[in-house]
Amino acid sequence: MISKKPSKQRKILFTLPHHRRVKVMEAMLSKDLAEDLGVKKLPIRKGDNVIVISGEFKGSEGAVTKIDRKNYTIQVKELSIEKADGAEYNVPIHYSNVVITKIEKDKWRSKIIERRAGKGG
């Protein structure tokens, strides 16, 4: 970050353009996956399997169904609560509270992995 002041850091984070939030919303990879790919973290994408490492749903695992870059949250398919009227509600989870356990690989993601692995991680 540019400044040490928390208020300025928050301002920078919440005024970032949408296309730069992709880079910010990265999650750590599980140890096994990180060793296989040679990188420590990757941007979260729809279809990735994640495990929650912090919060009320700690230890829960599932596939990412939605990414909300405006609020810096993700929704996991298996994490939902029942509302008072009986409707199911997918709980938003902050991206920093998850670890990616399995990725959906395509040609763009393969290029990212090759580029980052070449730098040494």
HELIX and SHEET records of a PDB file:
HELIX    1   1 PRO A    6  PHE A   14  1                                   9    
HELIX    2   2 HIS A   18  VAL A   24  1                                   7    
HELIX    3   3 LYS A   31  LEU A   37  1                                   7    
HELIX    4   4 TYR A   95  ASN A   97  5                                   3    
HELIX    5   5 LYS A  107  LYS A  119  1                                  13    
SHEET    1   A 7 LYS A  41  PRO A  43  0                                        
SHEET    2   A 7 GLU A  26  LEU A  29 -1                                        
SHEET    3   A 7 VAL A  98  LYS A 102  1                                        
SHEET    4   A 7 ASN A  49  VAL A  52 -1                                        
SHEET    5   A 7 GLU A  61  ASP A  68 -1                                        
SHEET    6   A 7 THR A  73  GLU A  82 -1                                        
SHEET    7   A 7 GLU A  88  HIS A  94 -1                                        
END                                                                             
